């Protein structure tokens, strides 16, 4: 695309996004109001639940300092080759985890999950860090207010536009060589230039271009191509016919608004109950404008007048607490605060713990499937592409034939534990049938299957030659 094509396509996508901006703004104002927005919160239930949900997503999907993914051979091979391939892939996974731990992944991922919970759509930029840094990976959570997305024919939001304001120094750092050299002694230009970064799918991967769009003639700052999309857009859920996602905050927004208003009215009623409403006769002595209701105050009144008397309140607002408790419970349920949060009952049995984990998996089944397809798999593919180009890992492709991606996060292991429990129940039933039934079991194959299902390291099993 030419710079004019990029600018025209960006403007069209921006116009299509405007119908979502009102609900996004309302969600942010009631959950995470921007500084200087003027929004006033009276009830913090939604803000607390949204923060808990984003932290729980980080702990359940991409737990920091823990292996939440694994690599395994894709094609069935001989036992010796499979063991060697598994060892190579395990080494690559360990190297990738090391770069995750040394980078800012956990910090930026939590911010991206906050955007996901509030707006329903999150965006993560995965870049290669400069040589010499602790990690080869650098992550940036892109606010949705700076991003404009387009959904492609595959159903993925693989066309991304990012609008920035950058001065000359920032441009020289972000796009070296894009500006003409400045003569010695000239003062730096502090003007904030309008910059648009665009990436879109191409036959060979993804094309990237950055343009400066200050005037009528946009100019190219940088161009390039990527094997994997560095901008990873992901959604909580998606309504038919829409491109952007919808989050749990938008679903609970009516209750959040009502709870905020109820608390505001409760505080106003409490102020009236404390200070009261007063009435006074116009006796020519008492001036209501000068009356101060403070301890020890002496208020003059004319002889024979009633002076300052309290006015009885017209009714009670005691029912507000019942309404508020119901609203707060529905908000916490919609934001899964009671499902993903820590269980405070210390008397739960192991069966109850497994049932609670299975219920969480059912509640987040559709969302987890979408996040796995739109976030986790592209994220690992992009990071492996960077490490492969640097030579930190062996050349491999996550194409399902050479290598496959296996998830080991707490949420992903729920189904694995259920499958393993069913297999163990089957083995227990076979044992009850007698030695002839037990002899039909392939013990090494069963051991390897349980190891893959439960996500245990490959080095825990002996190779066929050692057997």
ABEGO torsion letter per residue (X at the ends): XBAAAAAAAAAAAAAAAAAAAAAAAAAAAAABBBBGAGBBBABAAAAAAAAAAAAAAAAAABBBGBBABBBBBABBBBAAAAAAAAAAAAAAAAAAAAAAAABAAAAAAAAAAAAAAAAGBBBBBBBBBBBGBABABBBBBBBAAABBBBBBAAGBBABBBBBBBBBAAAAAAABBGABBBBBBGBBBBABBBBBBBBBBBBAAEBBBBBBBBABABBBBABBEBBABBABBBBBABBBBGBABBBBAAAAAAAAAAAAAAAAAAAAAAAAAAAAEBBBBBBAGABBAAABBBBBGBBBBBBBGBAEBBBBBBABBAAAAAAAAAAAAAAAAAAAGAAAABBBABAABBAAAAAAAAAAAAAAAAAAAAAAAAAAAAAAAAAAAAAAAAAGABBBBBBAGAABBBBBABAAAAAAAAAAAAAAAAAAAAAAAAEAAAAAABBAAAAAAAAAAAAGBBAAABBBAAAX
